[in-house]
Amino acid sequence: MHRAAGGGNQMQRETIMKQLEKQARYAQRSLSRDLLYQTYGQACMARQLEAITKDEFMQINHMTVYFMNTHARELEEGR
């Protein structure tokens, strides 16, 4: 992921966020703990690089970490 110049090219930021959301939804459907962790890690990096906002990061956090915590049984069965 590339750092958005000066805190953010809005179109680039939206593209990064859309990609993270797409990956998070796919990981949820796949019931893949590894993909959920991978997507969360990408969101952490995007946030660190200021490529997504704090609110956007929290949205991906909800789609990954919260999902893992609330769907633990399904994730175990999905192995």
mmCIF file of the N, C-alpha and C atoms, coordinates in Angstrom:
data_MODEL
# 
_entry.id   MODEL 
# 
loop_
_atom_site.group_PDB 
_atom_site.id 
_atom_site.type_symbol 
_atom_site.label_atom_id 
_atom_site.label_alt_id 
_atom_site.label_comp_id 
_atom_site.label_asym_id 
_atom_site.label_entity_id 
_atom_site.label_seq_id 
_atom_site.pdbx_PDB_ins_code 
_atom_site.Cartn_x 
_atom_site.Cartn_y 
_atom_site.Cartn_z 
_atom_site.occupancy 
_atom_site.B_iso_or_equiv 
_atom_site.pdbx_formal_charge 
_atom_site.auth_seq_id 
_atom_site.auth_comp_id 
_atom_site.auth_asym_id 
_atom_site.auth_atom_id 
_atom_site.pdbx_PDB_model_num 
ATOM 1   N N  . MET A 1 1  ? 0.841   -1.173  0.000  1.00 0.00 ? 1  MET A N  1 
ATOM 2   C CA . MET A 1 1  ? 0.000   0.000   0.000  1.00 0.00 ? 1  MET A CA 1 
ATOM 3   C C  . MET A 1 1  ? 0.885   1.235   0.000  1.00 0.00 ? 1  MET A C  1 
ATOM 4   N N  . HIS A 1 2  ? 0.428   2.257   -0.682 1.00 0.00 ? 2  HIS A N  1 
ATOM 5   C CA . HIS A 1 2  ? 1.214   3.474   -0.795 1.00 0.00 ? 2  HIS A CA 1 
ATOM 6   C C  . HIS A 1 2  ? 0.671   4.530   0.145  1.00 0.00 ? 2  HIS A C  1 
ATOM 7   N N  . ARG A 1 3  ? 1.580   5.316   0.683  1.00 0.00 ? 3  ARG A N  1 
ATOM 8   C CA . ARG A 1 3  ? 1.176   6.409   1.553  1.00 0.00 ? 3  ARG A CA 1 
ATOM 9   C C  . ARG A 1 3  ? 0.511   7.494   0.707  1.00 0.00 ? 3  ARG A C  1 
ATOM 10  N N  . ALA A 1 4  ? -0.635  7.916   1.134  1.00 0.00 ? 4  ALA A N  1 
ATOM 11  C CA . ALA A 1 4  ? -1.345  8.969   0.422  1.00 0.00 ? 4  ALA A CA 1 
ATOM 12  C C  . ALA A 1 4  ? -0.630  10.295  0.682  1.00 0.00 ? 4  ALA A C  1 
ATOM 13  N N  . ALA A 1 5  ? -0.351  11.039  -0.364 1.00 0.00 ? 5  ALA A N  1 
ATOM 14  C CA . ALA A 1 5  ? 0.397   12.284  -0.250 1.00 0.00 ? 5  ALA A CA 1 
ATOM 15  C C  . ALA A 1 5  ? -0.339  13.284  0.626  1.00 0.00 ? 5  ALA A C  1 
ATOM 16  N N  . GLY A 1 6  ? 0.383   13.845  1.571  1.00 0.00 ? 6  GLY A N  1 
ATOM 17  C CA . GLY A 1 6  ? -0.161  14.904  2.410  1.00 0.00 ? 6  GLY A CA 1 
ATOM 18  C C  . GLY A 1 6  ? -1.375  14.501  3.209  1.00 0.00 ? 6  GLY A C  1 
ATOM 19  N N  . GLY A 1 7  ? -1.447  13.241  3.625  1.00 0.00 ? 7  GLY A N  1 
ATOM 20  C CA . GLY A 1 7  ? -2.576  12.823  4.430  1.00 0.00 ? 7  GLY A CA 1 
ATOM 21  C C  . GLY A 1 7  ? -3.739  12.333  3.606  1.00 0.00 ? 7  GLY A C  1 
ATOM 22  N N  . GLY A 1 8  ? -3.674  12.476  2.267  1.00 0.00 ? 8  GLY A N  1 
ATOM 23  C CA . GLY A 1 8  ? -4.663  11.695  1.600  1.00 0.00 ? 8  GLY A CA 1 
ATOM 24  C C  . GLY A 1 8  ? -5.295  12.131  0.323  1.00 0.00 ? 8  GLY A C  1 
ATOM 25  N N  . ASN A 1 9  ? -5.019  11.420  -0.674 1.00 0.00 ? 9  ASN A N  1 
ATOM 26  C CA . ASN A 1 9  ? -5.754  11.465  -1.922 1.00 0.00 ? 9  ASN A CA 1 
ATOM 27  C C  . ASN A 1 9  ? -7.041  10.686  -1.656 1.00 0.00 ? 9  ASN A C  1 
ATOM 28  N N  . GLN A 1 10 ? -8.180  11.360  -1.687 1.00 0.00 ? 10 GLN A N  1 
ATOM 29  C CA . GLN A 1 10 ? -9.454  10.746  -1.313 1.00 0.00 ? 10 GLN A CA 1 
ATOM 30  C C  . GLN A 1 10 ? -9.775  9.511   -2.149 1.00 0.00 ? 10 GLN A C  1 
ATOM 31  N N  . MET A 1 11 ? -9.517  9.562   -3.450 1.00 0.00 ? 11 MET A N  1 
ATOM 32  C CA . MET A 1 11 ? -9.834  8.420   -4.307 1.00 0.00 ? 11 MET A CA 1 
ATOM 33  C C  . MET A 1 11 ? -8.972  7.214   -3.931 1.00 0.00 ? 11 MET A C  1 
ATOM 34  N N  . GLN A 1 12 ? -7.691  7.455   -3.680 1.00 0.00 ? 12 GLN A N  1 
ATOM 35  C CA . GLN A 1 12 ? -6.793  6.360   -3.296 1.00 0.00 ? 12 GLN A CA 1 
ATOM 36  C C  . GLN A 1 12 ? -7.230  5.770   -1.954 1.00 0.00 ? 12 GLN A C  1 
ATOM 37  N N  . ARG A 1 13 ? -7.611  6.622   -1.026 1.00 0.00 ? 13 ARG A N  1 
ATOM 38  C CA . ARG A 1 13 ? -8.058  6.170   0.293  1.00 0.00 ? 13 ARG A CA 1 
ATOM 39  C C  . ARG A 1 13 ? -9.304  5.299   0.159  1.00 0.00 ? 13 ARG A C  1 
ATOM 40  N N  . GLU A 1 14 ? -10.248 5.731   -0.672 1.00 0.00 ? 14 GLU A N  1 
ATOM 41  C CA . GLU A 1 14 ? -11.470 4.948   -0.885 1.00 0.00 ? 14 GLU A CA 1 
ATOM 42  C C  . GLU A 1 14 ? -11.150 3.602   -1.514 1.00 0.00 ? 14 GLU A C  1 
ATOM 43  N N  . THR A 1 15 ? -10.211 3.585   -2.452 1.00 0.00 ? 15 THR A N  1 
ATOM 44  C CA . THR A 1 15 ? -9.829  2.338   -3.110 1.00 0.00 ? 15 THR A CA 1 
ATOM 45  C C  . THR A 1 15 ? -9.221  1.360   -2.110 1.00 0.00 ? 15 THR A C  1 
ATOM 46  N N  . ILE A 1 16 ? -8.347  1.842   -1.248 1.00 0.00 ? 16 ILE A N  1 
ATOM 47  C CA . ILE A 1 16 ? -7.726  0.987   -0.227 1.00 0.00 ? 16 ILE A CA 1 
ATOM 48  C C  . ILE A 1 16 ? -8.796  0.449   0.706  1.00 0.00 ? 16 ILE A C  1 
ATOM 49  N N  . MET A 1 17 ? -9.707  1.314   1.128  1.00 0.00 ? 17 MET A N  1 
ATOM 50  C CA . MET A 1 17 ? -10.761 0.890   2.049  1.00 0.00 ? 17 MET A CA 1 
ATOM 51  C C  . MET A 1 17 ? -11.682 -0.129  1.387  1.00 0.00 ? 17 MET A C  1 
ATOM 52  N N  . LYS A 1 18 ? -12.045 0.100   0.143  1.00 0.00 ? 18 LYS A N  1 
ATOM 53  C CA . LYS A 1 18 ? -12.913 -0.856  -0.568 1.00 0.00 ? 18 LYS A CA 1 
ATOM 54  C C  . LYS A 1 18 ? -12.234 -2.218  -0.672 1.00 0.00 ? 18 LYS A C  1 
ATOM 55  N N  . GLN A 1 19 ? -10.940 -2.231  -0.942 1.00 0.00 ? 19 GLN A N  1 
ATOM 56  C CA . GLN A 1 19 ? -10.201 -3.484  -1.045 1.00 0.00 ? 19 GLN A CA 1 
ATOM 57  C C  . GLN A 1 19 ? -10.165 -4.199  0.308  1.00 0.00 ? 19 GLN A C  1 
ATOM 58  N N  . LEU A 1 20 ? -9.929  -3.461  1.378  1.00 0.00 ? 20 LEU A N  1 
ATOM 59  C CA . LEU A 1 20 ? -9.911  -4.070  2.712  1.00 0.00 ? 20 LEU A CA 1 
ATOM 60  C C  . LEU A 1 20 ? -11.284 -4.639  3.072  1.00 0.00 ? 20 LEU A C  1 
ATOM 61  N N  . GLU A 1 21 ? -12.341 -3.895  2.755  1.00 0.00 ? 21 GLU A N  1 
ATOM 62  C CA . GLU A 1 21 ? -13.698 -4.387  3.020  1.00 0.00 ? 21 GLU A CA 1 
ATOM 63  C C  . GLU A 1 21 ? -13.980 -5.653  2.222  1.00 0.00 ? 21 GLU A C  1 
ATOM 64  N N  . LYS A 1 22 ? -13.588 -5.652  0.960  1.00 0.00 ? 22 LYS A N  1 
ATOM 65  C CA . LYS A 1 22 ? -13.795 -6.820  0.097  1.00 0.00 ? 22 LYS A CA 1 
ATOM 66  C C  . LYS A 1 22 ? -13.070 -8.037  0.671  1.00 0.00 ? 22 LYS A C  1 
ATOM 67  N N  . GLN A 1 23 ? -11.821 -7.848  1.083  1.00 0.00 ? 23 GLN A N  1 
ATOM 68  C CA . GLN A 1 23 ? -11.046 -8.947  1.660  1.00 0.00 ? 23 GLN A CA 1 
ATOM 69  C C  . GLN A 1 23 ? -11.665 -9.435  2.970  1.00 0.00 ? 23 GLN A C  1 
ATOM 70  N N  . ALA A 1 24 ? -12.139 -8.510  3.791  1.00 0.00 ? 24 ALA A N  1 
ATOM 71  C CA . ALA A 1 24 ? -12.743 -8.888  5.071  1.00 0.00 ? 24 ALA A CA 1 
ATOM 72  C C  . ALA A 1 24 ? -14.017 -9.701  4.843  1.00 0.00 ? 24 ALA A C  1 
ATOM 73  N N  . ARG A 1 25 ? -14.847 -9.270  3.889  1.00 0.00 ? 25 ARG A N  1 
ATOM 74  C CA . ARG A 1 25 ? -16.078 -10.023 3.598  1.00 0.00 ? 25 ARG A CA 1 
ATOM 75  C C  . ARG A 1 25 ? -15.753 -11.421 3.072  1.00 0.00 ? 25 ARG A C  1 
ATOM 76  N N  . TYR A 1 26 ? -14.757 -11.515 2.202  1.00 0.00 ? 26 TYR A N  1 
ATOM 77  C CA . TYR A 1 26 ? -14.342 -12.819 1.672  1.00 0.00 ? 26 TYR A CA 1 
ATOM 78  C C  . TYR A 1 26 ? -13.838 -13.718 2.804  1.00 0.00 ? 26 TYR A C  1 
ATOM 79  N N  . ALA A 1 27 ? -13.029 -13.170 3.694  1.00 0.00 ? 27 ALA A N  1 
ATOM 80  C CA . ALA A 1 27 ? -12.498 -13.947 4.821  1.00 0.00 ? 27 ALA A CA 1 
ATOM 81  C C  . ALA A 1 27 ? -13.631 -14.429 5.725  1.00 0.00 ? 27 ALA A C  1 
ATOM 82  N N  . GLN A 1 28 ? -14.638 -13.572 5.937  1.00 0.00 ? 28 GLN A N  1 
ATOM 83  C CA . GLN A 1 28 ? -15.795 -13.977 6.743  1.00 0.00 ? 28 GLN A CA 1 
ATOM 84  C C  . GLN A 1 28 ? -16.538 -15.127 6.074  1.00 0.00 ? 28 GLN A C  1 
ATOM 85  N N  . ARG A 1 29 ? -16.819 -14.988 4.782  1.00 0.00 ? 29 ARG A N  1 
ATOM 86  C CA . ARG A 1 29 ? -17.540 -16.047 4.060  1.00 0.00 ? 29 ARG A CA 1 
ATOM 87  C C  . ARG A 1 29 ? -16.756 -17.350 4.056  1.00 0.00 ? 29 ARG A C  1 
ATOM 88  N N  . SER A 1 30 ? -15.439 -17.244 3.964  1.00 0.00 ? 30 SER A N  1 
ATOM 89  C CA . SER A 1 30 ? -14.570 -18.426 3.925  1.00 0.00 ? 30 SER A CA 1 
ATOM 90  C C  . SER A 1 30 ? -14.364 -19.047 5.298  1.00 0.00 ? 30 SER A C  1 
ATOM 91  N N  . LEU A 1 31 ? -14.778 -18.328 6.333  1.00 0.00 ? 31 LEU A N  1 
ATOM 92  C CA . LEU A 1 31 ? -14.531 -18.752 7.716  1.00 0.00 ? 31 LEU A CA 1 
ATOM 93  C C  . LEU A 1 31 ? -13.050 -19.079 7.917  1.00 0.00 ? 31 LEU A C  1 
ATOM 94  N N  . SER A 1 32 ? -12.203 -18.183 7.395  1.00 0.00 ? 32 SER A N  1 
ATOM 95  C CA . SER A 1 32 ? -10.758 -18.372 7.467  1.00 0.00 ? 32 SER A CA 1 
ATOM 96  C C  . SER A 1 32 ? -10.143 -17.421 8.487  1.00 0.00 ? 32 SER A C  1 
ATOM 97  N N  . ARG A 1 33 ? -9.730  -17.979 9.607  1.00 0.00 ? 33 ARG A N  1 
ATOM 98  C CA . ARG A 1 33 ? -9.076  -17.182 10.646 1.00 0.00 ? 33 ARG A CA 1 
ATOM 99  C C  . ARG A 1 33 ? -7.795  -16.543 10.081 1.00 0.00 ? 33 ARG A C  1 
ATOM 100 N N  . ASP A 1 34 ? -7.044  -17.295 9.279  1.00 0.00 ? 34 ASP A N  1 
ATOM 101 C CA . ASP A 1 34 ? -5.802  -16.764 8.704  1.00 0.00 ? 34 ASP A CA 1 
ATOM 102 C C  . ASP A 1 34 ? -6.068  -15.544 7.823  1.00 0.00 ? 34 ASP A C  1 
ATOM 103 N N  . LEU A 1 35 ? -7.092  -15.623 6.973  1.00 0.00 ? 35 LEU A N  1 
ATOM 104 C CA . LEU A 1 35 ? -7.417  -14.484 6.105  1.00 0.00 ? 35 LEU A CA 1 
ATOM 105 C C  . LEU A 1 35 ? -7.927  -13.293 6.913  1.00 0.00 ? 35 LEU A C  1 
ATOM 106 N N  . LEU A 1 36 ? -8.669  -13.565 7.983  1.00 0.00 ? 36 LEU A N  1 
ATOM 107 C CA . LEU A 1 36 ? -9.142  -12.479 8.844  1.00 0.00 ? 36 LEU A CA 1 
ATOM 108 C C  . LEU A 1 36 ? -7.961  -11.775 9.505  1.00 0.00 ? 36 LEU A C  1 
ATOM 109 N N  . TYR A 1 37 ? -7.007  -12.548 10.028 1.00 0.00 ? 37 TYR A N  1 
ATOM 110 C CA . TYR A 1 37 ? -5.810  -11.953 10.632 1.00 0.00 ? 37 TYR A CA 1 
ATOM 111 C C  . TYR A 1 37 ? -5.001  -11.176 9.595  1.00 0.00 ? 37 TYR A C  1 
ATOM 112 N N  . GLN A 1 38 ? -4.882  -11.735 8.397  1.00 0.00 ? 38 GLN A N  1 
ATOM 113 C CA . GLN A 1 38 ? -4.116  -11.079 7.337  1.00 0.00 ? 38 GLN A CA 1 
ATOM 114 C C  . GLN A 1 38 ? -4.749  -9.731  6.977  1.00 0.00 ? 38 GLN A C  1 
ATOM 115 N N  . THR A 1 39 ? -6.059  -9.717  6.847  1.00 0.00 ? 39 THR A N  1 
ATOM 116 C CA . THR A 1 39 ? -6.760  -8.476  6.515  1.00 0.00 ? 39 THR A CA 1 
ATOM 117 C C  . THR A 1 39 ? -6.617  -7.459  7.636  1.00 0.00 ? 39 THR A C  1 
ATOM 118 N N  . TYR A 1 40 ? -6.713  -7.919  8.882  1.00 0.00 ? 40 TYR A N  1 
ATOM 119 C CA . TYR A 1 40 ? -6.522  -7.024  10.028 1.00 0.00 ? 40 TYR A CA 1 
ATOM 120 C C  . TYR A 1 40 ? -5.112  -6.427  9.995  1.00 0.00 ? 40 TYR A C  1 
ATOM 121 N N  . GLY A 1 41 ? -4.119  -7.250  9.707  1.00 0.00 ? 41 GLY A N  1 
ATOM 122 C CA . GLY A 1 41 ? -2.741  -6.768  9.629  1.00 0.00 ? 41 GLY A CA 1 
ATOM 123 C C  . GLY A 1 41 ? -2.563  -5.720  8.540  1.00 0.00 ? 41 GLY A C  1 
ATOM 124 N N  . GLN A 1 42 ? -3.210  -5.934  7.405  1.00 0.00 ? 42 GLN A N  1 
ATOM 125 C CA . GLN A 1 42 ? -3.144  -4.951  6.320  1.00 0.00 ? 42 GLN A CA 1 
ATOM 126 C C  . GLN A 1 42 ? -3.799  -3.639  6.744  1.00 0.00 ? 42 GLN A C  1 
ATOM 127 N N  . ALA A 1 43 ? -4.897  -3.739  7.485  1.00 0.00 ? 43 ALA A N  1 
ATOM 128 C CA . ALA A 1 43 ? -5.571  -2.534  7.971  1.00 0.00 ? 43 ALA A CA 1 
ATOM 129 C C  . ALA A 1 43 ? -4.683  -1.792  8.970  1.00 0.00 ? 43 ALA A C  1 
ATOM 130 N N  . CYS A 1 44 ? -3.982  -2.538  9.821  1.00 0.00 ? 44 CYS A N  1 
ATOM 131 C CA . CYS A 1 44 ? -3.046  -1.911  10.771 1.00 0.00 ? 44 CYS A CA 1 
ATOM 132 C C  . CYS A 1 44 ? -1.978  -1.129  10.020 1.00 0.00 ? 44 CYS A C  1 
ATOM 133 N N  . MET A 1 45 ? -1.434  -1.738  8.979  1.00 0.00 ? 45 MET A N  1 
ATOM 134 C CA . MET A 1 45 ? -0.393  -1.068  8.197  1.00 0.00 ? 45 MET A CA 1 
ATOM 135 C C  . MET A 1 45 ? -0.964  0.152   7.477  1.00 0.00 ? 45 MET A C  1 
ATOM 136 N N  . ALA A 1 46 ? -2.143  0.005   6.893  1.00 0.00 ? 46 ALA A N  1 
ATOM 137 C CA . ALA A 1 46 ? -2.768  1.131   6.192  1.00 0.00 ? 46 ALA A CA 1 
ATOM 138 C C  . ALA A 1 46 ? -3.014  2.288   7.154  1.00 0.00 ? 46 ALA A C  1 
ATOM 139 N N  . ARG A 1 47 ? -3.427  1.981   8.368  1.00 0.00 ? 47 ARG A N  1 
ATOM 140 C CA . ARG A 1 47 ? -3.665  3.022   9.375  1.00 0.00 ? 47 ARG A CA 1 
ATOM 141 C C  . ARG A 1 47 ? -2.354  3.688   9.770  1.00 0.00 ? 47 ARG A C  1 
ATOM 142 N N  . GLN A 1 48 ? -1.324  2.876   9.970  1.00 0.00 ? 48 GLN A N  1 
ATOM 143 C CA . GLN A 1 48 ? -0.014  3.404   10.350 1.00 0.00 ? 48 GLN A CA 1 
ATOM 144 C C  . GLN A 1 48 ? 0.526   4.348   9.271  1.00 0.00 ? 48 GLN A C  1 
ATOM 145 N N  . LEU A 1 49 ? 0.258   4.023   8.021  1.00 0.00 ? 49 LEU A N  1 
ATOM 146 C CA . LEU A 1 49 ? 0.701   4.858   6.901  1.00 0.00 ? 49 LEU A CA 1 
ATOM 147 C C  . LEU A 1 49 ? -0.269  6.003   6.607  1.00 0.00 ? 49 LEU A C  1 
ATOM 148 N N  . GLU A 1 50 ? -1.311  6.117   7.420  1.00 0.00 ? 50 GLU A N  1 
ATOM 149 C CA . GLU A 1 50 ? -2.350  7.138   7.261  1.00 0.00 ? 50 GLU A CA 1 
ATOM 150 C C  . GLU A 1 50 ? -3.073  7.023   5.920  1.00 0.00 ? 50 GLU A C  1 
ATOM 151 N N  . ALA A 1 51 ? -3.170  5.784   5.427  1.00 0.00 ? 51 ALA A N  1 
ATOM 152 C CA . ALA A 1 51 ? -3.887  5.539   4.176  1.00 0.00 ? 51 ALA A CA 1 
ATOM 153 C C  . ALA A 1 51 ? -5.379  5.348   4.418  1.00 0.00 ? 51 ALA A C  1 
ATOM 154 N N  . ILE A 1 52 ? -5.762  5.064   5.665  1.00 0.00 ? 52 ILE A N  1 
ATOM 155 C CA . ILE A 1 52 ? -7.170  4.992   6.063  1.00 0.00 ? 52 ILE A CA 1 
ATOM 156 C C  . ILE A 1 52 ? -7.322  5.771   7.368  1.00 0.00 ? 52 ILE A C  1 
ATOM 157 N N  . THR A 1 53 ? -8.535  6.204   7.638  1.00 0.00 ? 53 THR A N  1 
ATOM 158 C CA . THR A 1 53 ? -8.801  6.964   8.861  1.00 0.00 ? 53 THR A CA 1 
ATOM 159 C C  . THR A 1 53 ? -8.978  6.017   10.047 1.00 0.00 ? 53 THR A C  1 
ATOM 160 N N  . LYS A 1 54 ? -9.008  6.595   11.236 1.00 0.00 ? 54 LYS A N  1 
ATOM 161 C CA . LYS A 1 54 ? -9.235  5.792   12.441 1.00 0.00 ? 54 LYS A CA 1 
ATOM 162 C C  . LYS A 1 54 ? -10.599 5.106   12.369 1.00 0.00 ? 54 LYS A C  1 
ATOM 163 N N  . ASP A 1 55 ? -11.615 5.831   11.915 1.00 0.00 ? 55 ASP A N  1 
ATOM 164 C CA . ASP A 1 55 ? -12.955 5.243   11.800 1.00 0.00 ? 55 ASP A CA 1 
ATOM 165 C C  . ASP A 1 55 ? -12.975 4.088   10.799 1.00 0.00 ? 55 ASP A C  1 
ATOM 166 N N  . GLU A 1 56 ? -12.263 4.250   9.691  1.00 0.00 ? 56 GLU A N  1 
ATOM 167 C CA . GLU A 1 56 ? -12.189 3.171   8.704  1.00 0.00 ? 56 GLU A CA 1 
ATOM 168 C C  . GLU A 1 56 ? -11.464 1.966   9.294  1.00 0.00 ? 56 GLU A C  1 
ATOM 169 N N  . PHE A 1 57 ? -10.389 2.230   10.037 1.00 0.00 ? 57 PHE A N  1 
ATOM 170 C CA . PHE A 1 57 ? -9.670  1.138   10.687 1.00 0.00 ? 57 PHE A CA 1 
ATOM 171 C C  . PHE A 1 57 ? -10.592 0.398   11.654 1.00 0.00 ? 57 PHE A C  1 
ATOM 172 N N  . MET A 1 58 ? -11.368 1.144   12.424 1.00 0.00 ? 58 MET A N  1 
ATOM 173 C CA . MET A 1 58 ? -12.270 0.512   13.391 1.00 0.00 ? 58 MET A CA 1 
ATOM 174 C C  . MET A 1 58 ? -13.327 -0.329  12.679 1.00 0.00 ? 58 MET A C  1 
ATOM 175 N N  . GLN A 1 59 ? -13.742 0.088   11.501 1.00 0.00 ? 59 GLN A N  1 
ATOM 176 C CA . GLN A 1 59 ? -14.706 -0.693  10.721 1.00 0.00 ? 59 GLN A CA 1 
ATOM 177 C C  . GLN A 1 59 ? -14.095 -2.034  10.314 1.00 0.00 ? 59 GLN A C  1 
ATOM 178 N N  . ILE A 1 60 ? -12.847 -2.021  9.835  1.00 0.00 ? 60 ILE A N  1 
ATOM 179 C CA . ILE A 1 60 ? -12.174 -3.267  9.454  1.00 0.00 ? 60 ILE A CA 1 
ATOM 180 C C  . ILE A 1 60 ? -11.897 -4.104  10.697 1.00 0.00 ? 60 ILE A C  1 
ATOM 181 N N  . ASN A 1 61 ? -11.541 -3.455  11.793 1.00 0.00 ? 61 ASN A N  1 
ATOM 182 C CA . ASN A 1 61 ? -11.338 -4.159  13.059 1.00 0.00 ? 61 ASN A CA 1 
ATOM 183 C C  . ASN A 1 61 ? -12.606 -4.922  13.446 1.00 0.00 ? 61 ASN A C  1 
ATOM 184 N N  . HIS A 1 62 ? -13.750 -4.275  13.283 1.00 0.00 ? 62 HIS A N  1 
ATOM 185 C CA . HIS A 1 62 ? -15.028 -4.913  13.601 1.00 0.00 ? 62 HIS A CA 1 
ATOM 186 C C  . HIS A 1 62 ? -15.285 -6.103  12.670 1.00 0.00 ? 62 HIS A C  1 
ATOM 187 N N  . MET A 1 63 ? -14.930 -5.945  11.399 1.00 0.00 ? 63 MET A N  1 
ATOM 188 C CA . MET A 1 63 ? -15.171 -7.003  10.412 1.00 0.00 ? 63 MET A CA 1 
ATOM 189 C C  . MET A 1 63 ? -14.212 -8.181  10.574 1.00 0.00 ? 63 MET A C  1 
ATOM 190 N N  . THR A 1 64 ? -13.118 -7.980  11.295 1.00 0.00 ? 64 THR A N  1 
ATOM 191 C CA . THR A 1 64 ? -12.119 -9.050  11.438 1.00 0.00 ? 64 THR A CA 1 
ATOM 192 C C  . THR A 1 64 ? -12.032 -9.547  12.877 1.00 0.00 ? 64 THR A C  1 
ATOM 193 N N  . VAL A 1 65 ? -11.478 -8.742  13.770 1.00 0.00 ? 65 VAL A N  1 
ATOM 194 C CA . VAL A 1 65 ? -11.259 -9.178  15.155 1.00 0.00 ? 65 VAL A CA 1 
ATOM 195 C C  . VAL A 1 65 ? -12.583 -9.461  15.859 1.00 0.00 ? 65 VAL A C  1 
ATOM 196 N N  . TYR A 1 66 ? -13.530 -8.525  15.767 1.00 0.00 ? 66 TYR A N  1 
ATOM 197 C CA . TYR A 1 66 ? -14.826 -8.736  16.410 1.00 0.00 ? 66 TYR A CA 1 
ATOM 198 C C  . TYR A 1 66 ? -15.505 -9.976  15.834 1.00 0.00 ? 66 TYR A C  1 
ATOM 199 N N  . PHE A 1 67 ? -15.432 -10.129 14.511 1.00 0.00 ? 67 PHE A N  1 
ATOM 200 C CA . PHE A 1 67 ? -16.019 -11.304 13.856 1.00 0.00 ? 67 PHE A CA 1 
ATOM 201 C C  . PHE A 1 67 ? -15.402 -12.584 14.409 1.00 0.00 ? 67 PHE A C  1 
ATOM 202 N N  . MET A 1 68 ? -14.070 -12.609 14.555 1.00 0.00 ? 68 MET A N  1 
ATOM 203 C CA . MET A 1 68 ? -13.406 -13.808 15.095 1.00 0.00 ? 68 MET A CA 1 
ATOM 204 C C  . MET A 1 68 ? -13.877 -14.096 16.517 1.00 0.00 ? 68 MET A C  1 
ATOM 205 N N  . ASN A 1 69 ? -14.053 -13.051 17.303 1.00 0.00 ? 69 ASN A N  1 
ATOM 206 C CA . ASN A 1 69 ? -14.474 -13.234 18.695 1.00 0.00 ? 69 ASN A CA 1 
ATOM 207 C C  . ASN A 1 69 ? -15.922 -13.689 18.819 1.00 0.00 ? 69 ASN A C  1 
ATOM 208 N N  . THR A 1 70 ? -16.760 -13.273 17.893 1.00 0.00 ? 70 THR A N  1 
ATOM 209 C CA . THR A 1 70 ? -18.182 -13.614 17.984 1.00 0.00 ? 70 THR A CA 1 
ATOM 210 C C  . THR A 1 70 ? -18.562 -14.843 17.162 1.00 0.00 ? 70 THR A C  1 
ATOM 211 N N  . HIS A 1 71 ? -17.637 -15.346 16.352 1.00 0.00 ? 71 HIS A N  1 
ATOM 212 C CA . HIS A 1 71 ? -17.905 -16.521 15.517 1.00 0.00 ? 71 HIS A CA 1 
ATOM 213 C C  . HIS A 1 71 ? -16.850 -17.602 15.734 1.00 0.00 ? 71 HIS A C  1 
ATOM 214 N N  . ALA A 1 72 ? -16.351 -17.692 16.944 1.00 0.00 ? 72 ALA A N  1 
ATOM 215 C CA . ALA A 1 72 ? -15.258 -18.632 17.246 1.00 0.00 ? 72 ALA A CA 1 
ATOM 216 C C  . ALA A 1 72 ? -15.633 -20.069 16.893 1.00 0.00 ? 72 ALA A C  1 
ATOM 217 N N  . ARG A 1 73 ? -16.844 -20.474 17.232 1.00 0.00 ? 73 ARG A N  1 
ATOM 218 C CA . ARG A 1 73 ? -17.264 -21.858 16.970 1.00 0.00 ? 73 ARG A CA 1 
ATOM 219 C C  . ARG A 1 73 ? -17.274 -22.163 15.472 1.00 0.00 ? 73 ARG A C  1 
ATOM 220 N N  . GLU A 1 74 ? -17.864 -21.260 14.682 1.00 0.00 ? 74 GLU A N  1 
ATOM 221 C CA . GLU A 1 74 ? -17.915 -21.471 13.237 1.00 0.00 ? 74 GLU A CA 1 
ATOM 222 C C  . GLU A 1 74 ? -16.511 -21.508 12.630 1.00 0.00 ? 74 GLU A C  1 
ATOM 223 N N  . LEU A 1 75 ? -15.620 -20.661 13.133 1.00 0.00 ? 75 LEU A N  1 
ATOM 224 C CA . LEU A 1 75 ? -14.248 -20.634 12.631 1.00 0.00 ? 75 LEU A CA 1 
ATOM 225 C C  . LEU A 1 75 ? -13.526 -21.937 12.953 1.00 0.00 ? 75 LEU A C  1 
ATOM 226 N N  . GLU A 1 76 ? -13.789 -22.497 14.122 1.00 0.00 ? 76 GLU A N  1 
ATOM 227 C CA . GLU A 1 76 ? -13.174 -23.781 14.489 1.00 0.00 ? 76 GLU A CA 1 
ATOM 228 C C  . GLU A 1 76 ? -13.690 -24.893 13.575 1.00 0.00 ? 76 GLU A C  1 
ATOM 229 N N  . GLU A 1 77 ? -14.987 -24.875 13.296 1.00 0.00 ? 77 GLU A N  1 
ATOM 230 C CA . GLU A 1 77 ? -15.584 -25.898 12.433 1.00 0.00 ? 77 GLU A CA 1 
ATOM 231 C C  . GLU A 1 77 ? -15.122 -25.733 10.991 1.00 0.00 ? 77 GLU A C  1 
ATOM 232 N N  . GLY A 1 78 ? -14.806 -24.488 10.599 1.00 0.00 ? 78 GLY A N  1 
ATOM 233 C CA . GLY A 1 78 ? -14.399 -24.205 9.234  1.00 0.00 ? 78 GLY A CA 1 
ATOM 234 C C  . GLY A 1 78 ? -12.985 -24.641 8.898  1.00 0.00 ? 78 GLY A C  1 
ATOM 235 N N  . ARG A 1 79 ? -12.256 -25.123 9.871  1.00 0.00 ? 79 ARG A N  1 
ATOM 236 C CA . ARG A 1 79 ? -10.855 -25.521 9.651  1.00 0.00 ? 79 ARG A CA 1 
ATOM 237 C C  . ARG A 1 79 ? -10.726 -26.598 8.653  1.00 0.00 ? 79 ARG A C  1 
# 
